[in-house]
């Protein structure tokens, strides 16, 4: 690929597109209390090729019914051998949520099948 800006050309870089988006494969537990702080285990795909570390990821809590709500969660640990992240859920209003995990290297992981229910 050749990139040209202001009459200057550069073809030293390349882009490789992955065939599929890595998908989070599980949340444990997938239902939590609105008032209790809870550790949540996020299962990453066993085929994930990136670095699994606390510094590599950002995990956010998203409200299914309010697109403006986003809260970054604290990542307690990352286990590369088990392909898991452990985050601290601080509590939230009752409702349906999603966790969005974003890798600094690969971008967002697919979370379309994994919901988090917050209820008493």
C-alpha positions in Angstrom: 0.0 0.0 0.0 1.3 3.4 -0.9 0.3 6.4 1.2 0.6 9.9 -0.3 0.3 13.1 1.6 1.2 16.5 0.2 3.1 15.0 -2.7 5.2 12.7 -0.4 4.8 9.0 -0.9 5.6 6.2 1.5 5.1 2.5 0.9 7.1 1.1 3.8 4.0 0.2 5.9 1.5 -2.6 5.5 -1.9 -3.4 7.0 -3.0 -6.9 7.8 -6.7 -7.5 8.5 -7.7 -10.4 10.8 -10.3 -12.8 9.4 -12.5 -12.5 12.5 -12.9 -10.3 15.6 -11.8 -12.0 18.8 -14.9 -12.8 20.9 -15.2 -12.9 24.7 -16.4 -16.4 25.5 -17.9 -15.9 29.0 -18.6 -13.8 32.0 -18.6 -15.4 35.5 -20.9 -14.5 37.1 -23.3 -13.1 34.5 -25.7 -11.8 37.1 -24.6 -9.5 40.0 -26.1 -7.5 42.9 -26.5 -3.7 42.2 -25.1 -2.9 45.7 -22.3 -5.4 46.2 -18.8 -5.0 44.8 -18.1 -8.2 42.8 -15.2 -9.8 40.9 -16.2 -10.8 37.4 -14.1 -13.2 35.3 -14.0 -12.5 31.6 -13.0 -15.5 29.4 -11.0 -14.7 26.3 -10.9 -17.0 23.3 -8.2 -19.6 23.6 -7.1 -18.6 20.1 -6.4 -14.9 21.2 -3.0 -14.1 19.8 -2.3 -10.8 21.7 -0.7 -10.1 25.0 -2.9 -10.9 28.0 -2.0 -8.3 30.7 -3.6 -5.7 32.8 -1.8 -3.0 30.8 -3.0 -4.3 27.4 -6.8 -4.0 28.2 -9.4 -1.5 29.1 -12.8 -2.9 30.2 -15.9 -0.7 30.3 -19.4 -1.3 31.7 -22.1 -0.3 29.1 -25.8 0.1 29.7 -27.9 -1.8 27.1 -30.7 0.9 27.5 -28.6 4.0 27.7 -26.0 4.5 25.0 -24.4 7.5 26.8 -23.5 5.4 29.9 -20.0 4.0 30.1 -17.9 3.3 33.2 -14.3 2.0 33.1 -13.8 -1.0 35.4 -10.7 -1.8 37.4 -8.8 -4.8 36.0 -7.6 -6.8 39.0 -5.6 -9.4 37.1 -4.9 -11.0 33.8 -4.0 -14.7 33.4 -2.4 -15.5 30.0 -2.4 -19.3 30.6 -6.1 -19.4 31.4 -6.9 -16.6 28.9 -8.9 -14.6 31.5 -9.3 -11.1 32.9 -10.7 -10.4 36.4 -12.4 -7.1 36.9 -14.0 -5.4 39.9 -17.7 -4.5 39.4 -18.4 -1.6 41.7 -22.2 -1.7 41.6 -24.7 -0.1 39.3 -28.5 0.6 38.9 -30.5 -2.5 38.2 -30.7 -3.4 34.5 -29.0 -5.1 31.6 -25.4 -4.3 30.7 -22.4 -5.4 28.6 -18.7 -5.4 29.3 -16.6 -4.0 26.5 -13.0 -5.2 26.5 -10.6 -3.3 24.3 -7.1 -4.5 23.6 -4.4 -1.9 22.9 -3.1 -4.1 20.1 -6.3 -5.6 18.5 -9.1 -3.2 19.5 -12.5 -4.2 20.8 -13.4 -7.8 21.4 -16.8 -9.0 20.3 -19.2 -9.0 23.2 -22.5 -9.4 21.3 -23.5 -12.7 23.1 -22.5 -11.8 26.6 -24.8 -9.8 28.8 -24.5 -8.8 32.5 -27.7 -8.6 34.5 -27.7 -6.4 37.6 -30.6 -7.1 39.9 -31.5 -7.6 43.6 
